[in-house]
Amino acid sequence: MISVSHLSKRFADNEVLKDINLQVKQGEVVAIIGPSGSGKSTLLRCLNLLEKPNTGTIRIGEVVLNCNQYSHKDENNLRKQSSMVFQHYNLFKNKTALENITYPLRVGKKMNKNQAKELGISLLTHVGMLEYANQYPSTLSGGQQQRVAIARALAVRPKVLLFDEPTSALDPERVHEVLQVMLQLAKENITMIIVTHEMEFAKYVADRIIFMANGIIIEEGVAKSVIDNPQHALTQRFLRQLSDDINFEI
């Protein structure tokens, strides 16, 4: 489903991604973990060209893009293959939950009003948000807004869903409701790449885990194996730091 070859990205003199090579199968759930500044989110954003890579090739489905030279049409074709769920939801504040889903369908997909509404209601039901269809984002909790954002991402029927730390802005009690929706999507054989700091979720939901540090892929493998028995010293140190208790002396 996804193939990334020799992908690199730099901001001025800072090379954030260094010769990344990655394969993701149809229906596979891949979690990307690693410390802050490792390039995780940049890699995700490069896949739908929110960030423009400097070199490399990206293929999603049948669409191939040469990052060294591509047209506006090539860019649009690649972007149509994926949908992204952001850390801070990115919902339209002046539109209801239902309108947040139907608006891009009517404008981008040229779907008629009734079809868009029918699909929007179906997707809100799918993520447990139908009763909030006519409410605005400001009246919804963070977890509820993120579930609407997931429904919106699903509406365009993407080949792959990209999640950029979808629970990191949520209160702890709201994390579970979003992870439950993502778990259901994983059971439906939807291809997903998830940048996350939820290690337990990654361990039990992802098929594969990729550990990144310093702009490169350090280690990858079966999710449970990487979490329980990491082979690389950097992976071991990262996971150990997450599990260490913090002791305060006052």
N, C-alpha and C positions, 0 to 999 in steps of 0.2 A: 504493500500500500504506500509506504513512504521510503524513499531512498535519498540519503544526503551524502554527497561525496566532496571531500576536500574543502569544506566550508570554512571560511575565515571572516572575521569582522573586527575592524579596528575603529576606535574613536581617537582621531589625531594620532598620537604615537602609542596609544594604549591598545594592544592587541587583545581583545576580549575573548575571541574564539580563534583557536589555532588548529586548522586542518581537521575539522570534525567529520567523521564518517559514521553513519547511523542507518540502520535498517529497522523498519517496523512493519510487522505483518498485518494483514486484514484481521480485524477483530481483537488485536492485541492491546493490552493496557500496559503502558510503559510509564514508570514514575522516574522523574529526574530529581536527584537529591544532591546536596552539597552545600558548602559554606556560602555566606554572602559574598558576592563579587566573583563567583566561580564561572559565570557565564550562562547559568541555567535559563533565566528569563530571556536573555538576549538570543539564545538559541531558539527558544519558542517563538519569539517575535520575528526572527529571520524566516521561519517557516511560512509565515503569511505576509512577509515583506513589510511589516510595521517597522522593522529595521532592515536596511538594505545591506546584504552581505557584500564583501569586497571580492571574494572569489568563491568558486565552487559550483556545484550543480544540485538542484533540488527537484525531486520527482514526487508528486502526490497523485496516486491513481495513474491516469494516462498522460497527465500534464507534466512536461519537463521544462525547467527553466535554467538557463545558463546565466549564473550570477554576474559574469563578466560583461555580458551584453544581452539586453532584452528590451522588447518593445512595451508600450503601455498595454497593448492587447495581451501579451504574455503575462504581464503582471496581474491583470484582472483575471485571467484564466486560472492562475495559480491560487489567487485569493479565494476564488469561488469553491475551491476544494476543501477548505477548512473553516471552522468557526472558533472564535476564541472567547473564553470566559475569564474576565479580568479580576484582579484582586479587589478592586473597589467598584465592581458591578457595572459602572458606565451606563446606567439606565438614563433615559430621557426624563428629567425631573417634571416636565410639564405634561407628561402623558401617563395614562393609567397603566397598570400592569398589562392588561390586554392590548392596549394601544402600542406599548413598547414592543410587542411581538408582531402586531399586524402592520405597523408603519413600514418597517423594512421590507416586508413581503409585498406591500402595495407599491412602494417606490422602487425597490431594487428588482423584485421578481415580476412586477406588473400584474400581480394577482388581483382579481376583483374583490370588492369589499366583503362579500358574503363568504367567499372561499377563505379569505384571510382570517375572518372572524371565527369560522368553523375550526380551522387549524389551530388558531390561538387558544380557543377554549379547550380543545383536545390536549394541547401541550401543557396548559396550566393545570388541567386535571392530572396529567402524568406526573407533574412535580408537586402535587398536593397544594396548589395555590388557586384553585378555581374560585373559592369563596372571596378571594381578594382581587378578582379580575378588574373591578372598577375603582380600586384604590390607587393613590399616587405613591411613588417611592418614598416620599417623606413620612408617610403613615405606616410604613412597613419596617420590620426589624431588618438587621443586616442579613440574617439567614434567609428571610423571605425574599429580600431583594436579589440575593444570589440565586435563589431557585427560579425567580423570574428570568434572570440573566441566562441561566442554563436553558430554560424553555425557549428563549429568543435565539440562542445559539443553535438549538436543534431545528428551529423552524425552517432554515434554508437547506435542510437535509445534506449536511456536509459529509465528505468522505472521512474526515477526522475531526475530533473535538480537541482543542488545545486549552488546558487549564493552567493559568499562571497564579500559583499560590491562592487558590479560591477560598481558603478558610482563614488566611492569615489576618484579615481585618475584622474577623468575627469575635464576639464574646464567646468564651468557652462553651456556654450552654447552647449556643446556636451552631456550633461546628457540626454536631452530630446530624442535624437535620439535612445539611448540605451533603455530608459524606454519604448519608443513606440514599440520596438521589443518585449520586455518582456510582454507588455500589449497584443500584438497579440498572444503570446504563451499562455497566461492565457486564452484567448478566445478559444484556440484550445484544452482545457481540458488537458493540460500537467501538471503533478504533479510537483510543484516547492516549494523549501524551499529557502527563500531569507533573508540573513542577510543584513540589510540596515539601513541607516540613513535618507532615503527619506520618511518622515512621510506622506506626502500627497499621494505619490504613494502607500505606504503600506495601507493607509486608503481606497483608492478607488479600488485597484487592488486585494489585498489579501482577501481571505475568512476569515482568522483568523490571529490574531496577538499574538505572545508570547513575553512577556517582561521578560528579564533575568537580574539578578543582583547578584553579589557575588557567581556565580557558580550554581545558582538554578533558576528554573522557578518561578517567583513571581506572575505573572498574565497572563491569556490567555483568549481569547474570540473572539467574532465577531469583525472584524477589526474596523469598524466605532465606535462601542460601546467602545472599549478599548481606542481609540484615543480621542473621545469626552467626555467620562465619565469614566475615570479610577477609579478603586475601591481601589487599594492599595496605601498607602502613598508614597512608593518609585516610583511607576509608575507616580503618580501625580507630584512629584518633578522633575522627569526626563523630562516629557513632558513640564512642566512649564519652565524649564531651556532652552529648545529648542526654546520656543516661546518668551522668554523675550528679549526685546530690550537691546542692549549694549550701555551704555552711557559713553562717554569719557569726561574727564575734562582736558583741556590743560592750 
